[in-house]
């Protein structure tokens, strides 16, 4: 099974870089995942994603306004009602495009404190790093589910 991980986030805006950080952790731990770093414009990775033609894509992004430190895994393969937003385009538009060429699409929301994404800061908070490590546990669960 071909698996792709698309991170969304600006690593120069503090905890907004939590998903790219998770992508680096995943790349070190499990080379079976192809990592795509979407930064502020994840749509710029769509041609590469389509060419790779994965069976499964996990899209990860920082979220605010929910329980800080929690990790939300949502199967949006058939759902268009969620209103997550990314930096330039609404997440439902991005995900609806991905669903055109990938059957299984999961959204991994990494909940961070909004105060830690508002200003230029190249460092993640300790809390965001801990959230990324909890998200790695979710990625291991995904790996177990889809490699059975």
N, C-alpha and C positions, 0 to 999 in steps of 0.2 A: 504494500500500500504506500502510495506517495503522499507525504504529509508536508504541509506548508504552515509556517507561522508568520503572520503579518503584524508587526508592531506599529503602533501609532503613537506619536508623541515627540515632543521637542526636548532633547536632553540638556538643553541650555536653559530650561525654565523649571529647574528644581524637580519636583516630584512628577511633573508631566513626563519625565523621561523614564518612568517606572517600567513601561512596556518594552522600550528598547533594552533596558537593563535585563529584563526577563529574557528577551531574545538572546542576549549574550550568555546568560546562565544556561539556557536550553541548548545553545550551540555547543557549549563545552561538555555538557552532560550527555547529550544524545544527538550524534551526527546524522541520525536517520531523518531528522526534521530539516527541511530547507527553510532558512531564515530570510525574510524580506523585511527590510527596515523602511517603513513608510514615512517616518518622521512626521512633519506637518502636512504632507500631501501624499497620503497613502495611495491615492489614485495613480501616482507616478509609477507605482510598482505593478499595476494591473497587466501590462503587456508581458512582463517577466512571469507573473503568476499564471497567466493564460498559457504561455509557452511551456511552462513547467507541467501544467495539467495535473494538479494534485487531486487525490480522491477526498482529501480532508483539508480544510483550512481553519486554523484558529486565528481570529483577529483579536488582538489585545490592545486595550487603551486604558488610560487613567480615567477614573470617574470621580466626581465629587458630589456631595450632597447626600450620600448614603452612609452607611456605617464605615467610618474610616478604618482601614486595615483589613476589611473583608474582601473576599474575592468572589465575584459572581460569574458563574458559568451558565451561559444561555445558549441553547440550540435554536438558532434562528434560520435553520435551513428552509423552513416553510412559512416563517412569520414575517410580516411586514409592519406590525403595529408598534414595535419598540421605537422610541424616539431618542436614541443616543445621538450625540453629535460629536463630530470630530472638528478639526480646526478650520476646514474650508468648506466641506460638504456635509450634510446630515448623514449620519451613519446608516440609516435605512437605505439611502440611495447607493452608497458604496457597497453595502452588503447585497442589495438586490442585483447589482451588476456581477458581483462575485458568484452569486447563485446561478447565473447563466452558464458558467463553465465548471462549477464544482458542486457536486451533489450534497456533501456534508459541510456545513459552515457553522462554526461555533464562535460566540463572542465571549471573551474573557475580560470582564471589567475589574480593574484594580482600583479599589477605593482609597483615595488619598485626601488629605486635608487641603481644602481650597486655598488656604493661606500659603501653602507651599508651592503653588503653581502660578502665582500672580506676578512674580518679578524674576529678572535674570538671575540665575543661580545654576552653575554647572554641577552642583552636588545634589544627590538624593538625600533625603532625611533618613535617619535610622529606621523610622516607622515605615517608609516606603520600601526600603531594602527588605525589611521583614515581610512586608506584603508580597514582594516579588518572590521571596522564598516560599511563602504559602501558596502562591500561584504555581510554583514548580511542582508542589504536591498535586495540584489539579492537573497539570500537564502529565504527570506520571499516571494519574487515574485515566486520563484520555488515552494515553499510550496503552495501558492495560486493556481498556475497552476495545480499542480498534485493532489490537494485535492478537486477539483471541482466535 
